[in-house]
């Protein structure tokens, strides 16, 4: 186990927004411990994978749908 970092310190280290990290903690996707009123994260904890679609395959889906439905 590495050094424990506050959410703000972990956000600065990883380049992510601290609010989004807190949301991930609340969802249970980022393991953290609460000490007093503050959440701490092990510095060796990896970020959860980003599940957003980045390929661009979704671009223009409305036009494809319109041509298939005959509108």
N, C-alpha and C positions, 0 to 999 in steps of 0.2 A: 504494500500500500504506500502510495506516494504522499506528498504534502497535500493538505486540505486547503482548498481555495474557496473564497466567497464567490457568490454568483457573479459579482461585478469583476473580480479578478479573473475568473474563468472566462468570462465574456471578452475581456481585453486580450487574454492569451489566445483564444480561438478566433477572434474577429467577428463574433456573433453578437446579437443584441441581447442584453440581459433580460429584457421582458420576455423575449421568445424562449430563452432558457428556463425562466421561471414557469412558463406555460408548459414546456416539456416535462419539467419536474412534477407539476400538478397532474399531468396526464399519465405519469409513471413511465415515460419513455426515456428519461434521463435519471439514473440513480443518484440520489443525494441524501444527505443526513441533515436533520435540523438540530442545531445547537442553540439553545435559547430561542431567540426570535429570528435567527439567521440560518439560511440554507448554506451548506458547504458541499463541495464536490471534490472528489479525489482528482488530482491533476492528471493522472494517467487514464481517466475515464474517456473513452472515445465518444464523439457525438453520434447520435443515431443517424441512420442513412436518410438522405433527402429523397422523398418519394415523389417529388414533383416531376411531371413530364417535361423533359427538356429537349426532346428530339425534334419538335416542330411538326410532328405527324398530325396533330390536331388542327393545324392552321387551315382555314378555308373549309372546315367541315360543313358549315351552313350551305355554302355554294354546292358542295357535292350532294347534300341532302335534297336541295331544291331541284337539281337536275334529275335525280333518281325518282322523285315523287311526281314530276311533271308540272311543277308550279311555274 
